Structure formats: structure tokens, C-alpha cells
Amino acid sequence: MKAEKMREWTTDEMRAKEREFSDQLFRLKFQLASGQSDVLQKIRVLRRDIARVKTLLRQNEMQAPAGAEKKS
């Protein structure tokens, strides 16, 4: 998936997609372990998509105003 399209998503959509991609990756790893060799490329693509989403989420956090930070 292209990063340009991901930038259009809201923060909540990004988090939901990250969870969805992680779940898909989990299932594909089981398929790989059971001997299905055609899933390797799908795993690589999913790992890149997860990294893109995490990068965009971090960029959004860094651009947020300083007053909007959570205090512990």
C-alpha cells in the first residue's frame, strides 16, 4: 500500500489498520511454518505496511502541539 494513501487516514484508522496488518501477519507466519512457501512475499509486504503505518503515526505524534501531550 502506498504511503500517500495512508496519509489520508485518521489516527484511529491508522491504529485499526496496524492491528489488522499485525493479525494478518500472525496468520501468515503460521501458514509459512506449515510449509506454504507462497506466503513469503505477502509477509514482506505486510511488514513494510506495518512499518509505514507506525512511521506515519509517529510523525503525527511529533507534529501534535506540545500542550496536547499526555501527562503521567
PyMOL commands that set and color helices and strands:
alter all, ss='L'
color gray80, all
select helices_A, chain A and resi 3-7+11-33+37-63+66-68
alter helices_A, ss='H'
color red, helices_A
deselect
rebuild
show_as cartoon
